[in-house]
C-alpha cells in the first residue's frame, strides 16, 4: 500500500470536511491576496473538484 492509497483511505468519508477546509483556507488567503483573490478562488474550486473525483 502506497502513501497515496493511505491518503485516499483517510479522505474517503471526510470529503465534505475536506472541502469545508479548502473553503476556509481560501477565504483567509483571498483576504490577503488583494488583486489575485479571483485566482485563489479558482484554485479552491479546482481543489474541490479534485476531491470530488477521488474514489469513495
PyMOL commands that set and color helices and strands:
alter all, ss='L'
color gray80, all
select helices_A, chain A and resi 3-53
alter helices_A, ss='H'
color red, helices_A
deselect
rebuild
show_as cartoon
